[in-house]
């Protein structure tokens, strides 16, 4: 006889899915920046998780440029012990930059990043640093190969 599962109970798959991401907003003298980056991971066990993320950013500086960045990522998380988390992440972003000065050519290109990172974890929050192995001074979307992070999954 087949076992009946109540309608309001989650399947085993969804019990192991955790959601998180990042949000950012910055304004300053003639500048504006906003980022939205949701993500989800599947928690295989207490030590290992694998997931995907999307990201979108907009930046503008008055009388200079407007930039849009849209991308996605695949992330792997491993906790050798409860408090330590190591990660690997491949990120691919499409960068579109439009300059207000006609002497500077607008551009659109793909910018890949391959991060390795480590952090301190407490409950559902991890604080750490990651390093981009594919960092390129001319094409990377960040100013440095090293990036601090705060990762939260519920």
N, C-alpha and C positions, 0 to 999 in steps of 0.2 A: 504494500500500500504506500502511495506517495505521501510525503510529509507536506503539510500545508503551512506556508509562512504567512503570518499576518501582513496585511497591506502596508501598515505604518512602520514595519521593521526594515532596516537597510540590508541590502545584500552584502555578502562577505567582501566583495570587491570594494564597495563604497565605504565600508567601515575602515579601510586601509588608505583611503585617499585623503590627503591633507591639502588645504588651500592656503596661499599666502601671497606675498608680492611686495611691491614698493610703490610709493607715491611721493612725488616731490613737487615743490612750488617755490620759485624764487623770483623776487623782483628787486630792482635796484635802479640806479640812475640810468634811465633810458633803456633798461634791459628787462626782459621777461623770460622765464623758463618754466616749463611744466613737464612732468614725466608721470606716466602710468605704466606699471609693469606687473600684471597679475601672473601667478604661476600655480602649478599643482604638482604634487608628488605622490607616488604610490609607495607606501611604507611596507616593504617586503617583510621585515622583522625589526627587532629593536636596533639593529646595526646598520641596515642598508635601505636606501630609498633612491628612486629614479623618477625624474619628472620633466616637465616641459614648461616653458614660459613664453609670454609675449611681452613686447615693450614698445612704447611710443613716446617720443619726446618732441617738444617744440621749443625753439629758442629764437628770440628776436632781439636785435639791438638797433635802436632808432638810427636811421640814416646810414646803416652799415650792412646788415644782413639778416636774413631769416633762414632758419634751418629746421628741417624735419627729419627725424630718425625713426624708422619702423623696423622691428626685428623680432627674432625668436631665438629660443635657446633650449638646449637639452642639458639637464644637470643630474649628476650622481652624487649622493651623499653617503659617507661611511663614518660610523662612530666606533672606533676601536675600543673606547670606554665611554661611559655615559656623558662625561663632561667635554670630551674632545670630538670635534667633527672635522673631517677632511673632505674636500670636494673637488670635483672636476666638472667643468662647464664649457660647452661649445656654444658660442653666440654668433649669430650672423645678422648684420644690420645693413639696411639700405639708407644711405645718407644723401640728402638733397640739400644743397646750399645755394641760396639765391642772394647775390650781392646787389646792393643799391648803386654801387659805383660801376658804370658801364665798362670801365677799364679792366675790371676784374671779372674773369669768366665764371659764370655759374657752373656748378658741377653736380653730378649724381654718380655715386659709386657704391659698391658693396664693401663692407668692412668686417672681416671675420675676427674673432677673438677666441683663444683657448686658455681658459683659466685653470690654475691649480690653487687651492686655498686651504686654510686651516682656521679654526676658530674655537672659542670657548662656548659651550652650550649649557644653558640652564633652562629646563623644561622645554618650551617651544620657541625659545629665542637663542640665536647664535650670533656672536659678535666676533669678527675676525678680519683677516686680510687675504686678498687673492692677488695672483700675479698672472699677467697676460703673456703667454709664451709666444704669441704672434704679434706683439706690439710693434707698430710702425709709426714713427714720429709724424709722417705726412698724412696717413690715412686713418689711424685709430681715433675713435671718438672721445677718448679720455686723454688727459694731458700727461699721464704717467702710466707705466706698466703695472704699478702697484695700486690697488684699490681697497680701501677699507669697506666693510659691509656689515649690515645688521640684517639677519635673515629671520623671519617669523613665519611659522606654519601652524595652523589651527586644525 
